């Protein structure tokens, strides 16, 4: 079973649900997150644990941990969860927590990735699914999708094209995990049984 953590509209959550993945609960740090409504409409338990209601990050994370562990998930997915997690929280879910990030890591960790990619003049941009570690946006990479940067791109147009690829690769990575196909060795992820034809770890998106 999967627990998904969100903060906003839940577009990646929708992709996970559309793929038939066993998302048993959705938790948001914002009670007004649109993704909670999406989850409830799909019959998935949706819970708000508002970070602003807690005096410290650690107290918030303890409440969040209690909610997650109540579902005993095999996998925790950060799907637009806009909170930096402490090392202790990350360690609790080491090896079973994934994140989707809108850049070709290790390039452009953090925020405003699309504007930064345009400012840097890169010709290829994309998104990455990775295991979560204490270092922000730096865990072992499971799969990436690349899209070309077009001459007339804006941050918004590039973001929209990358988001379509996020919706492709995040369900795929989650399924690989649940199927027991992901192996981490020396900080590198191997997908057991993968081949260049059908299970490539790099997806090339359309123009």
C-alpha positions in Angstrom: 0.0 0.0 0.0 1.1 3.6 -0.7 0.7 6.7 1.3 1.0 9.9 -0.8 2.0 13.2 0.7 0.9 16.4 -1.1 0.6 20.1 -0.6 -1.4 21.3 -3.6 -3.6 20.3 -6.5 -2.5 16.7 -6.7 -1.8 16.3 -10.5 0.8 13.6 -9.8 -1.5 12.0 -7.3 -4.1 11.8 -10.1 -1.6 10.1 -12.4 -0.8 7.6 -9.7 -4.5 6.8 -9.2 -5.2 6.7 -12.9 -2.4 4.1 -13.2 -4.3 1.8 -10.7 -1.6 2.0 -8.0 -2.7 1.0 -4.5 -2.8 4.5 -2.9 -4.5 3.9 0.5 -4.2 7.3 2.0 -3.3 10.9 1.0 -1.9 13.3 3.6 -1.4 17.0 3.1 0.2 19.7 5.3 -2.5 22.1 4.0 -6.2 21.5 4.7 -7.1 23.6 1.6 -5.0 21.4 -0.8 -7.2 20.5 -3.8 -5.6 17.1 -3.9 -7.5 16.1 -0.8 -10.7 16.7 -2.6 -9.4 14.6 -5.5 -8.5 11.8 -3.2 -11.9 11.8 -1.5 -13.7 11.8 -4.9 -11.7 8.7 -5.8 -12.6 6.9 -2.5 -9.2 7.4 -0.9 -8.8 8.5 2.7 -7.6 12.1 2.8 -6.1 13.7 5.9 -4.8 17.1 6.7 -1.9 17.5 9.1 -1.4 21.3 9.0 2.2 22.2 9.7 1.2 25.6 10.9 -0.7 24.0 13.9 2.6 22.8 15.4 5.2 24.8 17.2 8.2 23.2 15.6 9.1 21.2 12.5 9.9 18.2 14.7 6.6 18.2 16.5 4.8 18.5 13.1 6.8 15.6 11.7 6.0 13.4 14.7 2.3 14.0 14.0 2.8 13.3 10.4 4.8 10.1 11.1 2.0 8.8 13.4 -0.5 9.3 10.6 1.7 7.6 8.0 2.6 4.7 10.2 -1.1 4.1 11.0 -1.5 2.8 7.5 1.7 0.7 7.6 2.6 1.6 3.9 5.2 -0.2 1.9 5.9 3.0 0.0 5.7 6.7 0.8 5.4 9.0 -2.2 6.1 12.7 -2.1 3.8 14.1 -4.8 4.2 17.8 -4.6 4.8 17.9 -0.8 6.3 21.3 -0.2 8.0 20.8 3.1 11.7 20.2 3.7 12.0 17.0 5.9 14.4 16.5 8.7 17.1 13.9 8.5 15.4 11.9 11.3 12.1 11.7 9.4 13.8 10.7 6.2 15.8 8.0 7.9 12.7 6.4 9.2 11.5 5.8 5.7 14.9 5.2 4.1 14.7 3.0 1.0 10.9 3.3 0.8 10.2 6.9 0.1 10.3 8.4 -3.4 10.1 12.0 -4.7 9.4 13.5 -8.1 11.5 16.5 -9.0 11.0 18.8 -12.0 14.6 18.7 -13.3 17.2 16.3 -14.6 18.9 15.9 -11.3 21.6 16.6 -10.1 20.9 19.8 -12.2 18.6 22.4 -10.6 17.7 21.0 -7.2 15.3 23.1 -5.2 12.7 25.6 -6.5 12.1 27.5 -9.7 13.7 24.8 -11.8 12.2 25.8 -15.2 13.1 29.4 -15.0 16.6 28.4 -13.9 16.9 26.0 -16.8 15.9 28.7 -19.3 18.4 31.2 -17.7 21.2 28.6 -17.9 20.5 28.1 -21.6 20.2 24.3 -21.4 18.9 22.5 -24.4 17.4 19.5 -22.6 15.3 19.7 -19.4 13.1 17.2 -17.7 12.1 15.4 -14.4 13.5 12.8 -12.1 12.1 10.2 -9.7 14.6 9.5 -6.8 14.8 7.9 -3.4 14.6 10.5 -0.7 17.7 11.2 1.4 18.6 13.9 4.0 20.2 16.0 1.2 17.5 17.9 -0.6 16.8 16.5 -4.1 19.9 14.3 -4.1 18.8 10.7 -3.5 19.6 7.8 -5.9 17.8 8.3 -9.2 15.2 5.7 -10.4 14.1 7.1 -13.7 14.2 10.4 -15.7 12.3 11.9 -18.5 13.8 14.5 -20.9 12.2 17.0 -23.1 13.8 19.5 -25.5 13.9 23.2 -24.5 12.3 25.1 -27.4 13.5 28.5 -28.6 10.2 30.2 -27.6 9.7 28.4 -24.3 8.6 30.3 -21.2 8.9 28.9 -17.7 5.2 28.1 -17.9 5.3 26.3 -21.2 8.4 24.3 -20.3 6.8 23.4 -16.9 3.7 22.1 -18.7 5.7 19.9 -21.0 7.8 18.5 -18.1 4.7 17.8 -16.0 3.2 15.6 -18.7 6.4 13.4 -18.4 6.1 13.5 -14.6 2.8 11.8 -15.0 4.4 9.1 -17.1 7.5 8.2 -15.0 6.2 8.5 -11.4 3.6 5.7 -11.7 6.2 3.6 -13.5 8.8 4.1 -10.7 6.2 3.3 -8.0 5.2 0.1 -9.8 8.8 -1.0 -10.1 9.2 -0.5 -6.3 6.1 -2.5 -5.5 7.1 -5.2 -7.9 10.4 -5.5 -6.0 12.5 -4.5 -9.1 14.5 -1.6 -7.6 17.9 -2.4 -6.2 20.3 0.3 -4.8 24.0 -0.4 -4.9 26.7 2.2 -4.3 24.2 4.9 -4.5 22.9 3.8 -8.0 19.5 2.3 -8.7 19.2 -0.8 -10.9 15.9 -1.8 -12.3 15.8 -5.6 -12.3 14.7 -7.1 -15.6 14.8 -3.8 -17.4 15.6 -3.5 -21.1 16.2 -0.6 -23.5 13.0 -1.3 -25.4 10.1 -1.3 -22.9 11.5 -0.3 -19.5 14.1 2.3 -20.2 15.2 4.4 -17.2 15.3 7.5 -19.5 12.1 8.5 -21.2 12.3 10.9 -24.1 9.3 13.1 -24.1 7.8 14.7 -27.3 8.4 18.2 -28.4 
